[in-house]
Amino acid sequence: MHGGQWELAACMIPRDYGQHQDPLNLLSIKEVIASRKTSKVLAKSPLESDFDQALLESLVATAAYAPFHYMAANSHREKLPDKAPEPWRIYILNRTICREVREWLISRDDRTKVPEMLAASDMLLQVTWCPTTEDGAAGSERFDCYDATQTNMEHIAATAAAIQNIILAATEHEIPNYWSSGGVLREKEIFDLLGIPRDEILLGSVFFFPRNAARNQKVTMVPGKMRERRSHGRTWCHWVEELNMDADSKSTARNVNTIVRMGRN
């Protein structure tokens, strides 16, 4: 960190990443995606296991390769020295800062699970996105609110893609992780505490836990609520077999089963 600005270039992924590694030791991208899972790790007191700071930082670098359609508004870009176009921002909390935020929450009688996750975390990312107002300016007075526009929809999608890149990279390295909507971590006081501008909106508080968490008797591991409820595309994935040239708003819903079919043998 230099003056609050993280030196991403120091751990950027080379363009030939993976080309010079033993392919037998690498999971395919499909295997990584399929093995990704939500793991919430809770600890009553701070963990002190070893961790690889450089590896954790390299995970964050993968966000740089997420797709995005629109640039962030100038009001957001002008806050960065290079006026970066990406519509997301990432605030990195190392283990020490995680513990300090934990103490801060406890001092305010916070009774959520967030202090327990901060006690177990090796790193927390506060990932925000930069909403564009209809007049093109940032609206700091509208905390956690945004205009329902296609541009903002694209910004949210791009930021989600950046988060997915990071947690897939963590999965490849067998690092337990949890993408949270934030809870208490999305409140104004936390934004101010961490120096996050109020005209940004939190999309995810992403926790990273020790690799050996599952073997640590001092922690509780909680799986994602939706892990066993996946449908694996049984109903939400369709082949379009023909065009409904005479469709109108009423007939489309009525005839949808005649123009699409799920799956192929």
MARMARFI-905290 format. One record per residue: residue in one letter; x, y, z of N, C-alpha, C, O in turn. Coordinates in steps of 0.02 Angstrom, whole numbers, plus 50000, padded with zeros to 5 digits. Atoms other than C-alpha are relative to their C-alpha. Layout:
REM residues N
AXYZXYZXYZXYZ/...
//
This chain:
REM residues 265
M500424994150000500005000050000500445006250000500925006650038/H499634993750001500655017349956499505005649999499155006749950/G500484994649996499635032050016499294997649991498875001249965/G500685002750005498105020850024499864996649934499334993649926/Q500115002950066498325014949844500384993449995500994993350003/W499675006550005498674996449820500364999449934500095001149882/E499605000950061500044992349695499824993549967500154988449976/L500245005950034499084980049588500524997149953500584991049946/A499525002350050500474979149459500504995150029500794991049992/A499505004349969501594970449584499814992649998500254988350001/C500205007050001500564954649574499514998649943499104994049948/M500435001350058499704955849405500164993149971500734990849973/I499915006650030499444939149320500315000849931500055004649890/P499704999550067500604936949170499544997249947499134992849961/R500455002150054499754934549002500104992649983499644989449956/D499895007150014500544917248986499904995850062500174990350067/Y500135003649938499904911949157499764993049985499294992049946/G500215006950008499774893149164500354996349943500354990249942/Q499705003350058500714889749002500644996250018500824991449985/H499365003249982502324885049092499944995950063500444994250094/Q500105004149941501544875149233499814992949978499564991849923/D500185006950014501294856449242499254999349996498915000250046/P500735000450007499534853749172499684994750044499094995150059/L500285005249957499334838349282499845002850069499464999750107/N500114997149935499354849849434499485005649998499365008950049/L500494994750007498044861749369499314997049988499234992449948/L500695001950014496174859749377499785003649936500015009149922/S500294996550057495234863649218499525005450026499305005050083/I500454994649978494154879349225499324997150018498994999750064/K500655003049983492604868349225500034996650068499544997050106/E499935003249935493254858549374500025005250056499745004150109/V499974994749949493634874549468499305002850012499095003650069/I500684997449993491894881349433499564995250038499184997250083/A500435005149968491064865049485500174998950073499744997050113/S499795001249930492074863949646499945006150044500035005750104/R500094994049959491764881849701499404999150047498884996650026/K500555000649952490704882449857500085005450053500625007850068/T500014995149946490214894549993500174996750066499874991550083/S499815002749935491044891350160500085005850049500545009850045/K499974994949948490694902650308500374997150060500164992050088/V499605002549944492004900450444499935004850059500035010950052/L500134995949941491624906650620500484998150056500614992250067/A499545001249943492834908550766499835004850056499705010750044/K500164995849942492494915050941500585004750017500485010250043/S499414995949987494274921650957500455000049937500414995349898/P499594999550061495544927150824500464994149989500794991750035/L499555005450020496464913450731500695002949985500755008749965/E499324997750011498344914550714500404995349955501014994949960/S499655004650045498744901550581500405003849947500265009649933/D499594996950052500044905050447499585001249937499114997549923/F500344998750063499464912750284500485003249951500995006149971/D499574997550054500214917950118499715006549974499265006449932/Q500264993450020499924936650095500065001149925499615003849893/A499894998950072500664936749920499484996149958499244998649908/L500505004050035499494922749865499315003450004498955003749954/L500644996749993497984931849935499955006149955499435007449924/E500004994250044498474947649842499944998049927499645001649888/S500035002250070498684937849681499284998249981499104998749922/L500715001450014496854932549696499645006349978499255006249931/V500334993750016496314950649693500175002349929499765005349895/A499784997950067497314953549533499574997049945499534999949890/T500415003150053496144941749438499395004249983499105003449929/A500574995650014494764954949451500135004349939499675006549905/A499824995650055495714965049321499784997249932499745000949883/Y500185003250063495174952549187499254998849992499044995549945/A500725000650006493304953549218499745004449944500015009849933/P500274995950053492254959949073499595005850027499265005250078/F500454994449983491414976949082499825003749936500225004149890/H500274997050061490364986248956500085007650000500295010549950/Y499974992749995490295004249017500535002150051500654998750101/M499534997349952491615014749103499625003150058499055005150052/A500284996449943491295021749275499935007449981500295009949939/A500104992850013490645039649275500635003950019501015001950063/N499414995949988491955053349273500075001950074500625002550100/S499984998049929491465058249450500334994750043500614996450095/H499665005449965492105041249507500724999349976501184998450017/R499335001150028493595039949390500495005350022501085003950031/E499554994549982494295056849439500304999250070500775002750087/K499735001249933494605050349616500634995749997501004995450047/L499425004450007495945038349550500545003449960500395007149913/P499454996550035497665044149493500034998349926500245002549886/D499975001950071497525034449329499315000349967499244998349909/K500694999550026495645037649306499784993349970499514993249914/A500155006850024495385018849288499264999649979498825002250013/P500685000350027493835014749184499534995050033498924995650027/E500425005349973493224999549280499475002750048499615007550085/P500554997549958491545001849369500004996950070499514997850106/W499975002949933492104992349525500605002950039501075005650009/R499444998249956493224996449674500084994450051499594991450073/I499875005449952494054984149793500425002850058500965005650047/Y499654997849940494574988349971500234993850038499824989750059/I499705006049973495764975450045500155000850074500515005450094/L499875000149929495764971750230500424993950016500194988250007/N499605005849981497204960850288499784997450068499315000050098/R500215003149938497114950050442499995005050058499525004950099/T499964995249945497644964150560499405004750000499105006050052/I500564995350005496314976150496499344996450013498884999250043/C500605003949985495004962350502499894999550075499335000350100/R500065000649927495384960050686499815006750032499445006950080/E500164993449973495294978750717499265001849987498945004750031/V500714998950013493594979950632499574995750046499054997950070/R500365004449953493034965150738499945003450068499395003650097/E500014996749935493524974450897499545006149999499195007550048/W500424994050007492654990150834499264998050004498865001450037/L500695002349998491034980450805499804997550069499264999050094/I500155002649934491134971550972499915005850050499475005450093/S500064994249955491384988351060499335003549992499115007250037/R500664997150012489724993550984499444994850009498884995749984/D500485005249981488854977951048499684996649940499094994849940/D500255003650059488684970050875499914992650018500364989450044/R500155006949982487844953150895499894995649938499594990249943/T500055004050061487924947050715500574995149997500994994750043/K499455004850011489064933450647500625003249969501134999949962/V499444996750034490194946350565500635000050042501174998550016/P499385000349960491424947850712500314993150001500934992550003/E499735006850000491604928850713500344998449933500844994949932/M499685001050064491994928750527500655004149995501145001749967/L499394995950000493244942950549500544996950044501134997850030/A499515003449957494074932850688500344994349963500914992449980/A499725005750037494354918650564500335002049934500684997949904/S499794998050067494784928750409500755001549994501055004550038/D499324997950019496494930150328499965006449959500435010449959/M500094994150041495804943450211499265001149988498874996449982/L500684998150018494184952850179500045005149945500445009849948/L500064995150053493754962050020499325003450004498805000050005/Q500624996250007492464975850021499975002149926500345006649905/V500044998850072491964975949837499385004349986498825002349999/T500544995350015490934990849781499955001149925500404999449887/W500084997950070490244996849616499825007449999499585010150049/C500074992750007490105014649551499375001849961499385001649900/P500624998550035488315019649511500055006449959500385011249979/T500054994150042487995031949371499305002950007498814999449998/T500664996849996486595044449398499795002149931500195002449885/E500274998450067485475049649255500315006249971500325007149910/D499684994050026486365066349243500764999249994501115004049977/G499295001450009488075057949242500435001650060501035000450058/A499614998249941488605064149414499914994750054499444990850053/A500065004549943488925054249572499545003150052499525009250060/G500474997449951487615055649707500154997550070499854992650092/S499805002449934488445053949877499455000850052499464997450104/E500534999049951486885060049964499494994349997499064993850041/R500485005650006485935044549904500364993550017500484989449974/F499615005849979486845031450005499634993549987499054992850006/D500275006750013486545013549946499395000149955498994995449956/C500554999550047485315019349813500285001549930500825004449924/Y499764998750068485465020149624499415000249952498874997649966/D500504999750053484485023849465499954993349965500464990149951/A500105006450033483725008649382500105000949925499615001549887/T499834999150070484615010549215500404994049974500664990150013/Q499615005450029485434998549094500745000750017501084995850030/T499304999049983487125006449129500164997350069500664993950078/N499875002549932486985002749315499924992550004500274989250041/M500075007250003486364985249277500654996849975500874991750001/E499365002550027487944982649174500565000750051500994996350056/H499494999149949489024989749313499964994550053500474991850074/I500095005249950488284977449438500244993349973500594989650008/A499805006450030488524962849319500764999649994501054994350007/A499274999950008490344967949286500344998950067500834995250072/T499705000749934490724969349471499914993050027500354990250059/A500115007049980489934952349504500504995449964500754990649993/A499525004050037491054945249367500705000650031501084995850034/A499354998949968492574952949453500054995850065500564992750078/I500015004049939492074944749618500064992649983500424988950016/Q499975007150019491794928049531500704998049979500934992549997/N499305001550018493544928849456500414998650063500794993850066/I499605000549939494264931249629499854993650038500314990150059/I500165005949960493324917349715500144993549962500254988349993/L499795005950038493674905149573500754999050008500994993350015/A499285000649989495524908949592500144997350070500604993350080/A499935002649932495334905749779499844992650002500174988750037/T500195007050003494474889349741500564995749972500704990249996/E499445003650030495924884049630500544998550052500874993350049/H499485000849948497074886449781499724997250064500054997250116/E500325003349943495864877749900499955004650061500055002450117/I500094995249946495574893550002499255000950012498915003449968/P500714999149986493854893450086499815007449995500195011750017/N500204993150009492884909050044499245000850006498874996049998/Y500724998649990491204917250075499845006849973500105011949996/W500244993850030490364930449968499375002050037498844999050028/S500554997649960489234939950087499725006449971500085010249939/S500284993650021488034954050049500215005650047500085011550033/G499704994949957488864963050194499695000850068500045001350118/G500324998849936487564965250329500245006650030500195011849998/V499764994049966488304977550454500575003349962500705009349971/L499424997350037489814979750338499805004649943500235007549911/R500214995550053488754989450214499715006550027499425010549990/E500274993949969488255003050337500485005949993501085005149982/K499624993950010488835021150325500615000450046501155002450024/E499454999549952489905019950481500604995849979501174997849989/I499455004350024490925005650407500335003249939500945003049933/F499714996550058491145015050243500485005550024501035006149999/D499584994649975491815029950341500624997250035501174999950027/L499455003149963492905018750451500554997649952501144998249968/L499535002950048493725010750298500205004949945500595003249901/G499834995150052493815026550193499694998749933499975000449881/I500365001550062492565020550063499525005749985499115007450028/P500464994550016491665034749973499274997850004499094992349984/R500715001749991489815035250011499614999749935499044997449934/D500365000450064489365036949827500134993449964499924992549907/E499925006850026489925018949797499524995450038499304997050093/I500485004649970488805003949834500334993250008500644990649962/L499695006549987489374987749914499624994549963499014993949969/L500305005950031489064972349808500194993750037499824988850036/G499815006049963490014960049916500545001350051501025004950038/S499465000649951491004957750074500254992849992499904988150010/V499755006650019492104943150021500554998050050501075001150053/F499555002449949492964933450160500434994349974500194990149935/F499555005550018494474922050138500294997250065500555000950107/F499835003349938494874909350273500614995449991500804993949935/P499425004550005496364897950315499834993549963499284990849969/R500105006250037496574882750204499824994250046499444989750027/N500115005649954496564871350355499415001050046499354997750098/A500564998449956494964878550428499584994050017499354993350074/A500425005849988494024862250409500294995450052499934991450083/R499685004449950495294853650522500115003450067500375000450114/N499904996249939495294867150654499404999250047498845001250030/Q500545001349953494264862150805499745006350034499245006150069/K500214993849969494144880250860499505003949958499265009249979/V500454996350044493034885350715499384995949984499364989849993/T500615003250026491304881650650499955001849926499995007649908/M500084998850072491084879650462499284999049981498974993849996/V500715000250020489374883450388499975000249924500225004949894/P500055000050074489004878550207499485005049976499055007350014/G500494995550030488044889750089499294997150002499204991149994/K500695002349992486154888850110499734996949936499284992649939/M500295002350063485854885449925500404994249969500244991949915/R499565005150030487204872149900499624993849978499764991249924/E500365006250016486004857449902499355001349962498964996749950/R500644998450033484594866649813500105001849926499635004049894/R499884998450070485404869049643499584995649955499504989649967/S500405003850048484324863849496500424997549942500194993349903/H499555001950054485804862049376499695000849931499804996949885/G500274998350065484814869849236499414995949977499244996049918/R500565004450021483364857749236499425004049972499075001649927/T500584996250025482094871649209500195006949973499815009949935/W499844993250020483024887949181500435000449937500625005849916/C499605000050061484014882649026499614996849943499364991249950/H500425002350055483134880748859500355000849933500735005549922/W499834999150070483514877948677499415003449966498845001349975/V500524996950041482534889648563499974996249934500454996249896/E500075004450058481874878148427499755003749938499915001849881/E500274996250057480944890748318499795006850024499695007950084/L500214993349983480434908848312499245000450001498904997549959/N500724998949994478694913948367499845006649967499815011850000/M500074993950039478374926548229499355003750016499315009850004/D500644996849986476584930048285499915001550075499365002650098/A500054999249927477004932448469499745006950018499915011949986/D500184993749967476164945748572500074998750075500234993250096/S499865000549928476254948948758499604994450033499834991650082/K500405005349970474854936448794500184993149972500244988350010/S499885006650029475244922548672500694997450015500804991350016/T499325002249986477104922248713500014995550061500314990150060/A500015004049939476784915948888499624993649989499814988450017/R500415005950010475464903748827500344994949956500264988949966/N499715004550049476494896448685500744998350013501054994849972/V499295000749990478224896448763500224992749999500764991249975/N499815007049997478224877548790500014996849930500304991449922/T500005002850067477934874748604500595002349960500734999449907/I499444997450040479444884848546500674998950034501195000550004/V499365001549968480764879648672499994992950027499454990350043/R499945006749972481384862948733500644999650040501175001950017/M499425000449956482564859248876500454994349980500224988649974/G499505005250009484154849848836499994996349934499504996649897/R499955004450059484734838448697500344993550022500754993550068/N499695006549985485204820048702500654999249961500994994149967/
//
